[in-house]
Amino acid sequence: MKTERRLGVLTAAAALWLALSGTTEAETIVRKSISYFQIGGTTAEELDRELERRGPMTRASGSRHPGATQIKFGGELGYVESAGRCRVGSVDVTLDTRLVLPRWKNRKRAKGDIALIWDALSSDIKRHEERHAEIARDYARRLEKTLKSLRPQRDCEAMQAKVTEATDKVVAAHDAAQMRFDRVEAVNFEKRMIRILDYRAKQNSPKN
């Protein structure tokens, strides 16, 4: 999971024009895409080695993973000066998430236990990365709400400092939530895989 942040700042005059034109209320813009990396192998051990060798590298851990979610917060924010005070005007928070998932090129030729293992593993990887994207969406909306609720300051320089402080806090909370999720997932991985494999085995067993 990789997180980036960018929040552009409009001039006070431009923000005032936006406020007067009625465009200050905006929804968080969320965009999601998926890309794949191919792996080979014909046994469970080979699949494991392929994921370790070809999986995406993350900066946080400095190692490769079977999947990843790249997260980028961005957007624009404007200030409005009136009555000797400066307040937040327009707030447009954007979130771009890109899921990086494995694709096994030998899947169509696979049979028996190896296909069952791969289907269980790949579905769990996708579910895991989708949850990272969901957490990011929750915090993008939280960021927008937080910025809109900031109280006016004596000038726009002080207001910008408050915006920076609030943004840093929300992004830090987001990163902590993502790490907590990863820790819980790592602890429960074995139990989760056994449960998934058992469920899929029952689905594929002949019906009496």
HELIX and SHEET records of a PDB file:
HELIX    1   1 ALA A   12  LEU A   20  1                                   9    
HELIX    2   2 ALA A   44  ARG A   54  1                                  11    
HELIX    3   3 ARG A  107  ARG A  109  5                                   3    
HELIX    4   4 GLY A  112  LYS A  148  1                                  37    
HELIX    5   5 CYS A  156  ASN A  204  1                                  49    
SHEET    1   A 3 LYS A   2  ARG A   5  0                                        
SHEET    2   A 3 ALA A  68  SER A  82  1                                        
SHEET    3   A 3 GLY A   8  VAL A   9  1                                        
SHEET    1   B 4 LYS A   2  ARG A   5  0                                        
SHEET    2   B 4 ALA A  68  SER A  82  1                                        
SHEET    3   B 4 ARG A  85  TRP A 104 -1                                        
SHEET    4   B 4 ILE A  29  ILE A  39  1                                        
END                                                                             
